[in-house]
């Protein structure tokens, strides 16, 4: 199993990134698909719009967000997407990309923790 990292999609791609997977539901503003240098856009694993809006990246809600998001990952579509990410991680290094300004309190961080990062 490789290393699982979380980075902002706006950051320059790095040789150590391994597979680069965007895990946001919405394509990030101001980033071209070629500049993102993605191996996959896995929007199916992103949290629901309702959960994202409720959370609003409020650090005080992060623990509850994590609990609710992990429950959402039991949904068949999200569960299948999570298994796909597990495959990337099993094959080598994986970088989960997000457009959020605070990746340490994002759904990408929750995913990385689940994947062993």
Biopython code that builds the backbone (N, CA, C, O; Angstrom):
import numpy as np
from Bio.PDB.StructureBuilder import StructureBuilder

atoms = [
    (1, "UNK", "N", (0.850, -1.179, 0.000)),
    (1, "UNK", "CA", (0.000, 0.000, 0.000)),
    (1, "UNK", "C", (0.889, 1.235, 0.000)),
    (1, "UNK", "O", (1.902, 1.293, 0.697)),
    (2, "UNK", "N", (0.487, 2.222, -0.800)),
    (2, "UNK", "CA", (1.252, 3.459, -0.878)),
    (2, "UNK", "C", (0.785, 4.483, 0.143)),
    (2, "UNK", "O", (-0.109, 4.234, 0.952)),
    (3, "UNK", "N", (1.412, 5.622, 0.076)),
    (3, "UNK", "CA", (1.052, 6.736, 0.953)),
    (3, "UNK", "C", (-0.166, 7.449, 0.383)),
    (3, "UNK", "O", (-0.282, 7.610, -0.831)),
    (4, "UNK", "N", (-1.075, 7.878, 1.257)),
    (4, "UNK", "CA", (-2.247, 8.648, 0.849)),
    (4, "UNK", "C", (-2.076, 10.067, 1.380)),
    (4, "UNK", "O", (-1.910, 10.281, 2.581)),
    (5, "UNK", "N", (-2.120, 11.035, 0.461)),
    (5, "UNK", "CA", (-1.947, 12.434, 0.838)),
    (5, "UNK", "C", (-3.170, 13.231, 0.405)),
    (5, "UNK", "O", (-3.952, 12.810, -0.447)),
    (6, "UNK", "N", (-3.303, 14.401, 1.028)),
    (6, "UNK", "CA", (-4.362, 15.352, 0.658)),
    (6, "UNK", "C", (-3.676, 16.645, 0.270)),
    (6, "UNK", "O", (-2.817, 17.148, 0.994)),
    (7, "UNK", "N", (-4.061, 17.180, -0.876)),
    (7, "UNK", "CA", (-3.503, 18.448, -1.347)),
    (7, "UNK", "C", (-4.601, 19.252, -2.020)),
    (7, "UNK", "O", (-5.635, 18.720, -2.422)),
    (8, "UNK", "N", (-4.348, 20.535, -2.129)),
    (8, "UNK", "CA", (-5.264, 21.397, -2.878)),
    (8, "UNK", "C", (-4.996, 21.209, -4.367)),
    (8, "UNK", "O", (-3.842, 21.117, -4.785)),
    (9, "UNK", "N", (-6.035, 21.151, -5.150)),
    (9, "UNK", "CA", (-5.895, 20.959, -6.593)),
    (9, "UNK", "C", (-5.180, 22.147, -7.233)),
    (9, "UNK", "O", (-4.597, 22.014, -8.309)),
    (10, "UNK", "N", (-5.222, 23.302, -6.580)),
    (10, "UNK", "CA", (-4.571, 24.496, -7.103)),
    (10, "UNK", "C", (-3.045, 24.427, -6.988)),
    (10, "UNK", "O", (-2.341, 25.181, -7.660)),
    (11, "UNK", "N", (-2.528, 23.525, -6.140)),
    (11, "UNK", "CA", (-1.083, 23.383, -5.984)),
    (11, "UNK", "C", (-0.483, 22.699, -7.210)),
    (11, "UNK", "O", (-1.131, 21.889, -7.874)),
    (12, "UNK", "N", (0.755, 23.042, -7.486)),
    (12, "UNK", "CA", (1.491, 22.422, -8.592)),
    (12, "UNK", "C", (1.607, 20.919, -8.375)),
    (12, "UNK", "O", (1.873, 20.470, -7.260)),
    (13, "UNK", "N", (1.409, 20.143, -9.433)),
    (13, "UNK", "CA", (1.570, 18.688, -9.336)),
    (13, "UNK", "C", (3.013, 18.371, -8.961)),
    (13, "UNK", "O", (3.941, 19.087, -9.337)),
    (14, "UNK", "N", (3.183, 17.288, -8.216)),
    (14, "UNK", "CA", (4.489, 16.886, -7.718)),
    (14, "UNK", "C", (4.746, 15.445, -8.144)),
    (14, "UNK", "O", (3.814, 14.643, -8.208)),
    (15, "UNK", "N", (5.986, 15.114, -8.432)),
    (15, "UNK", "CA", (6.332, 13.756, -8.850)),
    (15, "UNK", "C", (5.971, 12.728, -7.777)),
    (15, "UNK", "O", (5.713, 11.568, -8.099)),
    (16, "UNK", "N", (5.949, 13.137, -6.506)),
    (16, "UNK", "CA", (5.640, 12.220, -5.411)),
    (16, "UNK", "C", (4.142, 11.997, -5.229)),
    (16, "UNK", "O", (3.738, 11.212, -4.371)),
    (17, "UNK", "N", (3.318, 12.668, -6.016)),
    (17, "UNK", "CA", (1.867, 12.560, -5.852)),
    (17, "UNK", "C", (1.333, 11.161, -6.142)),
    (17, "UNK", "O", (0.324, 10.763, -5.561)),
    (18, "UNK", "N", (1.968, 10.425, -7.004)),
    (18, "UNK", "CA", (1.403, 9.150, -7.425)),
    (18, "UNK", "C", (0.141, 9.413, -8.227)),
    (18, "UNK", "O", (0.107, 10.338, -9.039)),
    (19, "UNK", "N", (-0.891, 8.617, -8.014)),
    (19, "UNK", "CA", (-2.169, 8.841, -8.690)),
    (19, "UNK", "C", (-2.828, 10.088, -8.108)),
    (19, "UNK", "O", (-2.883, 10.257, -6.890)),
    (20, "UNK", "N", (-3.320, 10.948, -8.972)),
    (20, "UNK", "CA", (-3.948, 12.208, -8.551)),
    (20, "UNK", "C", (-5.444, 12.116, -8.843)),
    (20, "UNK", "O", (-5.863, 12.005, -9.996)),
    (21, "UNK", "N", (-6.248, 12.164, -7.761)),
    (21, "UNK", "CA", (-7.689, 12.003, -7.897)),
    (21, "UNK", "C", (-8.403, 13.183, -7.242)),
    (21, "UNK", "O", (-8.252, 13.427, -6.045)),
    (22, "UNK", "N", (-9.176, 13.903, -8.038)),
    (22, "UNK", "CA", (-10.015, 14.984, -7.518)),
    (22, "UNK", "C", (-11.251, 14.347, -6.891)),
    (22, "UNK", "O", (-11.927, 13.540, -7.528)),
    (23, "UNK", "N", (-11.549, 14.713, -5.633)),
    (23, "UNK", "CA", (-12.667, 14.093, -4.920)),
    (23, "UNK", "C", (-13.779, 15.099, -4.609)),
    (23, "UNK", "O", (-14.592, 14.863, -3.715)),
    (24, "UNK", "N", (-13.820, 16.203, -5.330)),
    (24, "UNK", "CA", (-14.883, 17.203, -5.181)),
    (24, "UNK", "C", (-16.002, 16.910, -6.166)),
    (24, "UNK", "O", (-15.764, 16.383, -7.253)),
    (25, "UNK", "N", (-17.225, 17.256, -5.779)),
    (25, "UNK", "CA", (-18.374, 17.046, -6.659)),
    (25, "UNK", "C", (-18.392, 18.052, -7.803)),
    (25, "UNK", "O", (-18.820, 17.733, -8.913)),
    (26, "UNK", "N", (-17.925, 19.266, -7.529)),
    (26, "UNK", "CA", (-17.961, 20.349, -8.514)),
    (26, "UNK", "C", (-16.537, 20.629, -8.987)),
    (26, "UNK", "O", (-15.597, 20.631, -8.192)),
    (27, "UNK", "N", (-16.389, 20.868, -10.304)),
    (27, "UNK", "CA", (-15.071, 21.181, -10.844)),
    (27, "UNK", "C", (-14.603, 22.524, -10.275)),
    (27, "UNK", "O", (-15.383, 23.475, -10.236)),
    (28, "UNK", "N", (-13.345, 22.618, -9.832)),
    (28, "UNK", "CA", (-12.839, 23.855, -9.216)),
    (28, "UNK", "C", (-12.700, 25.000, -10.217)),
    (28, "UNK", "O", (-12.274, 24.803, -11.354)),
    (29, "UNK", "N", (-13.062, 26.183, -9.776)),
    (29, "UNK", "CA", (-12.953, 27.372, -10.617)),
    (29, "UNK", "C", (-11.495, 27.696, -10.913)),
    (29, "UNK", "O", (-10.614, 27.528, -10.070)),
    (30, "UNK", "N", (-11.270, 28.162, -12.130)),
    (30, "UNK", "CA", (-9.962, 28.663, -12.498)),
    (30, "UNK", "C", (-8.904, 27.612, -12.757)),
    (30, "UNK", "O", (-7.733, 27.952, -12.923)),
    (31, "UNK", "N", (-9.283, 26.343, -12.797)),
    (31, "UNK", "CA", (-8.328, 25.258, -13.041)),
    (31, "UNK", "C", (-8.744, 24.543, -14.323)),
    (31, "UNK", "O", (-9.871, 24.061, -14.438)),
    (32, "UNK", "N", (-7.832, 24.480, -15.277)),
    (32, "UNK", "CA", (-8.138, 23.726, -16.495)),
    (32, "UNK", "C", (-7.900, 22.245, -16.232)),
    (32, "UNK", "O", (-7.132, 21.878, -15.342)),
    (33, "UNK", "N", (-8.557, 21.409, -17.004)),
    (33, "UNK", "CA", (-8.385, 19.969, -16.818)),
    (33, "UNK", "C", (-6.950, 19.543, -17.086)),
    (33, "UNK", "O", (-6.443, 18.636, -16.426)),
    (34, "UNK", "N", (-6.294, 20.178, -18.035)),
    (34, "UNK", "CA", (-4.903, 19.810, -18.309)),
    (34, "UNK", "C", (-3.980, 20.257, -17.177)),
    (34, "UNK", "O", (-3.045, 19.536, -16.828)),
    (35, "UNK", "N", (-4.223, 21.430, -16.600)),
    (35, "UNK", "CA", (-3.386, 21.930, -15.499)),
    (35, "UNK", "C", (-3.548, 21.078, -14.245)),
    (35, "UNK", "O", (-2.607, 20.960, -13.460)),
    (36, "UNK", "N", (-4.708, 20.489, -14.044)),
    (36, "UNK", "CA", (-4.960, 19.673, -12.852)),
    (36, "UNK", "C", (-4.169, 18.367, -12.871)),
    (36, "UNK", "O", (-3.863, 17.809, -11.818)),
    (37, "UNK", "N", (-3.845, 17.888, -14.051)),
    (37, "UNK", "CA", (-3.068, 16.646, -14.209)),
    (37, "UNK", "C", (-3.664, 15.497, -13.398)),
    (37, "UNK", "O", (-2.983, 14.878, -12.581)),
    (38, "UNK", "N", (-4.924, 15.230, -13.634)),
    (38, "UNK", "CA", (-5.650, 14.196, -12.883)),
    (38, "UNK", "C", (-5.534, 12.829, -13.543)),
    (38, "UNK", "O", (-5.403, 12.708, -14.761)),
    (39, "UNK", "N", (-5.587, 11.816, -12.704)),
    (39, "UNK", "CA", (-5.770, 10.454, -13.195)),
    (39, "UNK", "C", (-7.250, 10.099, -13.192)),
    (39, "UNK", "O", (-7.704, 9.238, -13.946)),
    (40, "UNK", "N", (-8.003, 10.795, -12.311)),
    (40, "UNK", "CA", (-9.444, 10.498, -12.199)),
    (40, "UNK", "C", (-10.120, 11.640, -11.470)),
    (40, "UNK", "O", (-9.545, 12.253, -10.571)),
    (41, "UNK", "N", (-11.347, 11.916, -11.871)),
    (41, "UNK", "CA", (-12.213, 12.825, -11.127)),
    (41, "UNK", "C", (-13.292, 11.936, -10.522)),
    (41, "UNK", "O", (-14.176, 11.461, -11.234)),
    (42, "UNK", "N", (-13.225, 11.713, -9.238)),
    (42, "UNK", "CA", (-14.120, 10.778, -8.548)),
    (42, "UNK", "C", (-15.165, 11.567, -7.763)),
    (42, "UNK", "O", (-15.155, 11.579, -6.532)),
    (43, "UNK", "N", (-16.062, 12.224, -8.489)),
    (43, "UNK", "CA", (-17.063, 13.065, -7.821)),
    (43, "UNK", "C", (-18.099, 12.244, -7.066)),
    (43, "UNK", "O", (-18.797, 12.773, -6.200)),
    (44, "UNK", "N", (-18.207, 10.959, -7.385)),
    (44, "UNK", "CA", (-19.191, 10.095, -6.731)),
    (44, "UNK", "C", (-18.917, 9.901, -5.246)),
    (44, "UNK", "O", (-19.827, 9.567, -4.488)),
    (45, "UNK", "N", (-17.668, 10.106, -4.822)),
    (45, "UNK", "CA", (-17.305, 9.881, -3.419)),
    (45, "UNK", "C", (-17.507, 11.137, -2.565)),
    (45, "UNK", "O", (-17.375, 11.079, -1.342)),
    (46, "UNK", "N", (-17.819, 12.249, -3.186)),
    (46, "UNK", "CA", (-17.974, 13.518, -2.461)),
    (46, "UNK", "C", (-19.213, 13.485, -1.568)),
    (46, "UNK", "O", (-20.165, 12.753, -1.841)),
    (47, "UNK", "N", (-19.193, 14.281, -0.502)),
    (47, "UNK", "CA", (-20.377, 14.345, 0.365)),
    (47, "UNK", "C", (-21.564, 14.979, -0.362)),
    (47, "UNK", "O", (-21.400, 15.681, -1.360)),
    (48, "UNK", "N", (-22.738, 14.719, 0.151)),
    (48, "UNK", "CA", (-23.947, 15.292, -0.444)),
    (48, "UNK", "C", (-23.911, 16.818, -0.353)),
    (48, "UNK", "O", (-23.244, 17.391, 0.509)),
    (49, "UNK", "N", (-24.630, 17.446, -1.245)),
    (49, "UNK", "CA", (-24.732, 18.905, -1.240)),
    (49, "UNK", "C", (-25.291, 19.390, 0.091)),
    (49, "UNK", "O", (-24.825, 20.391, 0.636)),
    (50, "UNK", "N", (-26.285, 18.687, 0.612)),
    (50, "UNK", "CA", (-26.890, 19.071, 1.886)),
    (50, "UNK", "C", (-25.862, 19.038, 3.018)),
    (50, "UNK", "O", (-25.804, 19.956, 3.836)),
    (51, "UNK", "N", (-25.058, 17.983, 3.060)),
    (51, "UNK", "CA", (-24.054, 17.874, 4.115)),
    (51, "UNK", "C", (-22.979, 18.952, 3.956)),
    (51, "UNK", "O", (-22.558, 19.558, 4.941)),
    (52, "UNK", "N", (-22.542, 19.185, 2.740)),
    (52, "UNK", "CA", (-21.537, 20.231, 2.505)),
    (52, "UNK", "C", (-22.034, 21.596, 2.964)),
    (52, "UNK", "O", (-21.305, 22.351, 3.607)),
    (53, "UNK", "N", (-23.290, 21.903, 2.624)),
    (53, "UNK", "CA", (-23.859, 23.204, 3.006)),
    (53, "UNK", "C", (-24.015, 23.314, 4.522)),
    (53, "UNK", "O", (-23.739, 24.364, 5.103)),
    (54, "UNK", "N", (-24.457, 22.229, 5.160)),
    (54, "UNK", "CA", (-24.600, 22.252, 6.615)),
    (54, "UNK", "C", (-23.241, 22.485, 7.272)),
    (54, "UNK", "O", (-23.126, 23.282, 8.203)),
    (55, "UNK", "N", (-22.221, 21.793, 6.791)),
    (55, "UNK", "CA", (-20.890, 21.860, 7.398)),
    (55, "UNK", "C", (-20.236, 23.231, 7.202)),
    (55, "UNK", "O", (-19.779, 23.840, 8.170)),
    (56, "UNK", "N", (-20.188, 23.714, 5.975)),
    (56, "UNK", "CA", (-19.622, 25.025, 5.691)),
    (56, "UNK", "C", (-18.190, 25.206, 6.161)),
    (56, "UNK", "O", (-17.757, 26.336, 6.385)),
    (57, "UNK", "N", (-17.454, 24.130, 6.314)),
    (57, "UNK", "CA", (-16.064, 24.147, 6.791)),
    (57, "UNK", "C", (-15.908, 24.868, 8.129)),
    (57, "UNK", "O", (-14.918, 25.557, 8.377)),
    (58, "UNK", "N", (-16.907, 24.689, 8.974)),
    (58, "UNK", "CA", (-16.860, 25.213, 10.340)),
    (58, "UNK", "C", (-16.102, 24.195, 11.192)),
    (58, "UNK", "O", (-16.593, 23.093, 11.437)),
    (59, "UNK", "N", (-14.916, 24.569, 11.637)),
    (59, "UNK", "CA", (-14.053, 23.648, 12.366)),
    (59, "UNK", "C", (-14.764, 23.031, 13.576)),
    (59, "UNK", "O", (-14.479, 21.890, 13.940)),
    (60, "UNK", "N", (-15.674, 23.763, 14.193)),
    (60, "UNK", "CA", (-16.404, 23.239, 15.347)),
    (60, "UNK", "C", (-17.379, 22.126, 14.962)),
    (60, "UNK", "O", (-17.812, 21.360, 15.823)),
    (61, "UNK", "N", (-17.726, 22.031, 13.680)),
    (61, "UNK", "CA", (-18.634, 20.984, 13.209)),
    (61, "UNK", "C", (-17.900, 19.804, 12.581)),
    (61, "UNK", "O", (-18.533, 18.848, 12.134)),
    (62, "UNK", "N", (-16.570, 19.866, 12.545)),
    (62, "UNK", "CA", (-15.824, 18.843, 11.808)),
    (62, "UNK", "C", (-16.070, 17.432, 12.320)),
    (62, "UNK", "O", (-16.273, 16.523, 11.515)),
    (63, "UNK", "N", (-16.058, 17.218, 13.630)),
    (63, "UNK", "CA", (-16.275, 15.864, 14.157)),
    (63, "UNK", "C", (-17.636, 15.315, 13.756)),
    (63, "UNK", "O", (-17.752, 14.146, 13.388)),
    (64, "UNK", "N", (-18.669, 16.158, 13.825)),
    (64, "UNK", "CA", (-20.008, 15.716, 13.407)),
    (64, "UNK", "C", (-20.069, 15.531, 11.892)),
    (64, "UNK", "O", (-20.716, 14.607, 11.399)),
    (65, "UNK", "N", (-19.394, 16.412, 11.162)),
    (65, "UNK", "CA", (-19.321, 16.253, 9.707)),
    (65, "UNK", "C", (-18.692, 14.906, 9.357)),
    (65, "UNK", "O", (-19.202, 14.172, 8.511)),
    (66, "UNK", "N", (-17.579, 14.593, 10.018)),
    (66, "UNK", "CA", (-16.886, 13.331, 9.754)),
    (66, "UNK", "C", (-17.825, 12.150, 10.004)),
    (66, "UNK", "O", (-17.878, 11.220, 9.200)),
    (67, "UNK", "N", (-18.563, 12.183, 11.112)),
    (67, "UNK", "CA", (-19.491, 11.092, 11.426)),
    (67, "UNK", "C", (-20.569, 10.965, 10.352)),
    (67, "UNK", "O", (-20.846, 9.865, 9.873)),
    (68, "UNK", "N", (-21.172, 12.085, 9.978)),
    (68, "UNK", "CA", (-22.239, 12.061, 8.966)),
    (68, "UNK", "C", (-21.714, 11.640, 7.594)),
    (68, "UNK", "O", (-22.365, 10.887, 6.870)),
    (69, "UNK", "N", (-20.533, 12.135, 7.254)),
    (69, "UNK", "CA", (-19.958, 11.796, 5.952)),
    (69, "UNK", "C", (-19.614, 10.312, 5.887)),
    (69, "UNK", "O", (-19.864, 9.663, 4.871)),
    (70, "UNK", "N", (-19.049, 9.776, 6.952)),
    (70, "UNK", "CA", (-18.746, 8.346, 6.967)),
    (70, "UNK", "C", (-20.022, 7.525, 6.804)),
    (70, "UNK", "O", (-20.007, 6.479, 6.155)),
    (71, "UNK", "N", (-21.116, 7.989, 7.384)),
    (71, "UNK", "CA", (-22.407, 7.302, 7.201)),
    (71, "UNK", "C", (-22.836, 7.385, 5.741)),
    (71, "UNK", "O", (-23.349, 6.409, 5.193)),
    (72, "UNK", "N", (-22.635, 8.535, 5.104)),
    (72, "UNK", "CA", (-22.987, 8.672, 3.684)),
    (72, "UNK", "C", (-22.162, 7.731, 2.806)),
    (72, "UNK", "O", (-22.632, 7.299, 1.753)),
    (73, "UNK", "N", (-20.962, 7.415, 3.219)),
    (73, "UNK", "CA", (-20.104, 6.541, 2.418)),
    (73, "UNK", "C", (-20.626, 5.106, 2.351)),
    (73, "UNK", "O", (-20.108, 4.293, 1.585)),
    (74, "UNK", "N", (-21.652, 4.793, 3.151)),
    (74, "UNK", "CA", (-22.291, 3.485, 3.067)),
    (74, "UNK", "C", (-23.255, 3.405, 1.882)),
    (74, "UNK", "O", (-23.658, 2.311, 1.487)),
    (75, "UNK", "N", (-23.623, 4.545, 1.319)),
    (75, "UNK", "CA", (-24.467, 4.588, 0.122)),
    (75, "UNK", "C", (-23.769, 3.789, -0.983)),
    (75, "UNK", "O", (-22.556, 3.922, -1.150)),
    (76, "UNK", "N", (-24.499, 2.963, -1.741)),
    (76, "UNK", "CA", (-23.856, 2.095, -2.736)),
    (76, "UNK", "C", (-22.955, 2.831, -3.741)),
    (76, "UNK", "O", (-21.862, 2.352, -4.042)),
    (77, "UNK", "N", (-23.391, 3.971, -4.257)),
    (77, "UNK", "CA", (-22.566, 4.693, -5.233)),
    (77, "UNK", "C", (-21.280, 5.206, -4.592)),
    (77, "UNK", "O", (-20.197, 5.065, -5.161)),
    (78, "UNK", "N", (-21.403, 5.795, -3.417)),
    (78, "UNK", "CA", (-20.212, 6.295, -2.727)),
    (78, "UNK", "C", (-19.320, 5.152, -2.270)),
    (78, "UNK", "O", (-18.095, 5.261, -2.320)),
    (79, "UNK", "N", (-19.919, 4.071, -1.830)),
    (79, "UNK", "CA", (-19.154, 2.911, -1.382)),
    (79, "UNK", "C", (-18.328, 2.332, -2.534)),
    (79, "UNK", "O", (-17.169, 1.964, -2.343)),
    (80, "UNK", "N", (-18.912, 2.252, -3.707)),
    (80, "UNK", "CA", (-18.185, 1.758, -4.884)),
    (80, "UNK", "C", (-17.032, 2.686, -5.239)),
    (80, "UNK", "O", (-15.950, 2.222, -5.598)),
    (81, "UNK", "N", (-17.257, 3.993, -5.142)),
    (81, "UNK", "CA", (-16.201, 4.967, -5.422)),
    (81, "UNK", "C", (-15.076, 4.858, -4.394)),
    (81, "UNK", "O", (-13.900, 4.980, -4.739)),
    (82, "UNK", "N", (-15.442, 4.629, -3.132)),
    (82, "UNK", "CA", (-14.431, 4.468, -2.088)),
    (82, "UNK", "C", (-13.582, 3.227, -2.362)),
    (82, "UNK", "O", (-12.370, 3.250, -2.152)),
    (83, "UNK", "N", (-14.199, 2.160, -2.822)),
    (83, "UNK", "CA", (-13.452, 0.947, -3.161)),
    (83, "UNK", "C", (-12.496, 1.199, -4.323)),
    (83, "UNK", "O", (-11.394, 0.650, -4.357)),
    (84, "UNK", "N", (-12.917, 2.022, -5.265)),
    (84, "UNK", "CA", (-12.021, 2.383, -6.367)),
    (84, "UNK", "C", (-10.799, 3.126, -5.836)),
    (84, "UNK", "O", (-9.678, 2.876, -6.278)),
    (85, "UNK", "N", (-11.014, 4.039, -4.886)),
    (85, "UNK", "CA", (-9.891, 4.760, -4.278)),
    (85, "UNK", "C", (-8.976, 3.794, -3.523)),
    (85, "UNK", "O", (-7.755, 3.958, -3.537)),
    (86, "UNK", "N", (-9.558, 2.793, -2.868)),
    (86, "UNK", "CA", (-8.747, 1.786, -2.180)),
    (86, "UNK", "C", (-7.830, 1.076, -3.188)),
    (86, "UNK", "O", (-6.686, 0.749, -2.871)),
    (87, "UNK", "N", (-8.338, 0.845, -4.385)),
    (87, "UNK", "CA", (-7.527, 0.222, -5.435)),
    (87, "UNK", "C", (-6.344, 1.088, -5.836)),
    (87, "UNK", "O", (-5.231, 0.589, -6.003)),
    (88, "UNK", "N", (-6.584, 2.378, -5.990)),
    (88, "UNK", "CA", (-5.478, 3.296, -6.291)),
    (88, "UNK", "C", (-4.435, 3.247, -5.175)),
    (88, "UNK", "O", (-3.236, 3.174, -5.448)),
    (89, "UNK", "N", (-4.887, 3.287, -3.924)),
    (89, "UNK", "CA", (-3.967, 3.287, -2.788)),
    (89, "UNK", "C", (-3.193, 1.963, -2.712)),
    (89, "UNK", "O", (-2.020, 1.951, -2.339)),
    (90, "UNK", "N", (-3.839, 0.869, -3.060)),
    (90, "UNK", "CA", (-3.167, -0.428, -3.024)),
    (90, "UNK", "C", (-2.081, -0.519, -4.090)),
    (90, "UNK", "O", (-1.098, -1.239, -3.921)),
    (91, "UNK", "N", (-2.261, 0.213, -5.187)),
    (91, "UNK", "CA", (-1.308, 0.170, -6.299)),
    (91, "UNK", "C", (-0.114, 1.102, -6.121)),
    (91, "UNK", "O", (0.863, 0.998, -6.862)),
    (92, "UNK", "N", (-0.178, 2.009, -5.152)),
    (92, "UNK", "CA", (0.934, 2.950, -4.967)),
    (92, "UNK", "C", (0.466, 4.205, -4.265)),
    (92, "UNK", "O", (-0.591, 4.224, -3.634)),
    (93, "UNK", "N", (1.263, 5.254, -4.380)),
    (93, "UNK", "CA", (0.914, 6.516, -3.738)),
    (93, "UNK", "C", (-0.341, 7.111, -4.371)),
    (93, "UNK", "O", (-0.582, 6.974, -5.571)),
    (94, "UNK", "N", (-1.134, 7.777, -3.526)),
    (94, "UNK", "CA", (-2.389, 8.380, -3.954)),
    (94, "UNK", "C", (-2.489, 9.766, -3.345)),
    (94, "UNK", "O", (-2.286, 9.942, -2.143)),
    (95, "UNK", "N", (-2.801, 10.743, -4.173)),
    (95, "UNK", "CA", (-3.044, 12.091, -3.688)),
    (95, "UNK", "C", (-4.489, 12.443, -3.964)),
    (95, "UNK", "O", (-4.931, 12.461, -5.113)),
    (96, "UNK", "N", (-5.227, 12.726, -2.887)),
    (96, "UNK", "CA", (-6.616, 13.162, -2.992)),
    (96, "UNK", "C", (-6.601, 14.679, -3.102)),
    (96, "UNK", "O", (-6.037, 15.372, -2.256)),
    (97, "UNK", "N", (-7.224, 15.175, -4.145)),
    (97, "UNK", "CA", (-7.222, 16.610, -4.420)),
    (97, "UNK", "C", (-8.574, 17.225, -4.136)),
    (97, "UNK", "O", (-9.617, 16.637, -4.420)),
    (98, "UNK", "N", (-8.536, 18.418, -3.572)),
    (98, "UNK", "CA", (-9.748, 19.161, -3.276)),
    (98, "UNK", "C", (-9.484, 20.641, -3.488)),
    (98, "UNK", "O", (-8.340, 21.088, -3.402)),
    (99, "UNK", "N", (-10.521, 21.395, -3.762)),
    (99, "UNK", "CA", (-10.386, 22.837, -3.961)),
    (99, "UNK", "C", (-10.560, 23.609, -2.662)),
    (99, "UNK", "O", (-10.358, 24.823, -2.638)),
    (100, "UNK", "N", (-10.925, 22.937, -1.594)),
    (100, "UNK", "CA", (-11.160, 23.628, -0.333)),
    (100, "UNK", "C", (-9.915, 24.354, 0.154)),
    (100, "UNK", "O", (-8.793, 23.912, -0.091)),
    (101, "UNK", "N", (-10.118, 25.455, 0.837)),
    (101, "UNK", "CA", (-8.995, 26.221, 1.375)),
    (101, "UNK", "C", (-8.409, 25.566, 2.620)),
    (101, "UNK", "O", (-7.278, 25.868, 3.003)),
    (102, "UNK", "N", (-9.163, 24.675, 3.255)),
    (102, "UNK", "CA", (-8.734, 24.002, 4.493)),
    (102, "UNK", "C", (-8.779, 22.484, 4.311)),
    (102, "UNK", "O", (-9.665, 21.829, 4.859)),
    (103, "UNK", "N", (-7.844, 21.916, 3.554)),
    (103, "UNK", "CA", (-7.912, 20.471, 3.295)),
    (103, "UNK", "C", (-7.828, 19.605, 4.548)),
    (103, "UNK", "O", (-8.295, 18.466, 4.538)),
    (104, "UNK", "N", (-7.246, 20.119, 5.619)),
    (104, "UNK", "CA", (-7.130, 19.342, 6.851)),
    (104, "UNK", "C", (-8.440, 19.107, 7.567)),
    (104, "UNK", "O", (-8.535, 18.224, 8.420)),
    (105, "UNK", "N", (-9.464, 19.896, 7.227)),
    (105, "UNK", "CA", (-10.796, 19.700, 7.815)),
    (105, "UNK", "C", (-11.828, 19.504, 6.707)),
    (105, "UNK", "O", (-12.930, 20.051, 6.754)),
    (106, "UNK", "N", (-11.447, 18.722, 5.724)),
    (106, "UNK", "CA", (-12.308, 18.497, 4.565)),
    (106, "UNK", "C", (-12.684, 17.022, 4.435)),
    (106, "UNK", "O", (-12.163, 16.167, 5.151)),
    (107, "UNK", "N", (-13.588, 16.749, 3.517)),
    (107, "UNK", "CA", (-13.959, 15.371, 3.222)),
    (107, "UNK", "C", (-12.754, 14.591, 2.683)),
    (107, "UNK", "O", (-12.661, 13.381, 2.893)),
    (108, "UNK", "N", (-11.830, 15.273, 1.989)),
    (108, "UNK", "CA", (-10.633, 14.602, 1.481)),
    (108, "UNK", "C", (-9.794, 14.054, 2.645)),
    (108, "UNK", "O", (-9.223, 12.968, 2.541)),
    (109, "UNK", "N", (-9.723, 14.801, 3.745)),
    (109, "UNK", "CA", (-8.990, 14.332, 4.925)),
    (109, "UNK", "C", (-9.667, 13.108, 5.517)),
    (109, "UNK", "O", (-8.995, 12.157, 5.917)),
    (110, "UNK", "N", (-11.001, 13.126, 5.577)),
    (110, "UNK", "CA", (-11.752, 11.968, 6.084)),
    (110, "UNK", "C", (-11.463, 10.746, 5.219)),
    (110, "UNK", "O", (-11.225, 9.652, 5.732)),
    (111, "UNK", "N", (-11.487, 10.943, 3.899)),
    (111, "UNK", "CA", (-11.194, 9.845, 2.980)),
    (111, "UNK", "C", (-9.778, 9.311, 3.181)),
    (111, "UNK", "O", (-9.564, 8.101, 3.249)),
    (112, "UNK", "N", (-8.818, 10.228, 3.274)),
    (112, "UNK", "CA", (-7.416, 9.809, 3.462)),
    (112, "UNK", "C", (-7.280, 8.992, 4.743)),
    (112, "UNK", "O", (-6.569, 7.987, 4.762)),
    (113, "UNK", "N", (-7.946, 9.409, 5.801)),
    (113, "UNK", "CA", (-7.892, 8.657, 7.058)),
    (113, "UNK", "C", (-8.475, 7.266, 6.890)),
    (113, "UNK", "O", (-7.941, 6.299, 7.433)),
    (114, "UNK", "N", (-9.555, 7.156, 6.149)),
    (114, "UNK", "CA", (-10.171, 5.856, 5.898)),
    (114, "UNK", "C", (-9.284, 4.952, 5.057)),
    (114, "UNK", "O", (-9.306, 3.730, 5.199)),
    (115, "UNK", "N", (-8.496, 5.576, 4.172)),
    (115, "UNK", "CA", (-7.629, 4.828, 3.264)),
    (115, "UNK", "C", (-6.248, 4.569, 3.856)),
    (115, "UNK", "O", (-5.382, 3.983, 3.206)),
    (116, "UNK", "N", (-6.054, 5.009, 5.087)),
    (116, "UNK", "CA", (-4.794, 4.736, 5.747)),
    (116, "UNK", "C", (-3.755, 5.830, 5.612)),
    (116, "UNK", "O", (-2.571, 5.594, 5.851)),
    (117, "UNK", "N", (-4.189, 7.041, 5.227)),
    (117, "UNK", "CA", (-3.238, 8.145, 5.041)),
    (117, "UNK", "C", (-3.114, 9.020, 6.254)),
    (117, "UNK", "O", (-2.352, 9.986, 6.243)),
]
sb = StructureBuilder()
sb.init_structure("model")
sb.init_model(0)
sb.init_chain("A")
sb.init_seg("    ")
for serial, (resi, resn, name, xyz) in enumerate(atoms, 1):
    if name == "N":
        sb.init_residue(resn, " ", resi, " ")
    sb.init_atom(name, np.array(xyz, "f"), 0.0, 1.0, " ", f" {name:<3s}", serial, name[0])
structure = sb.get_structure()
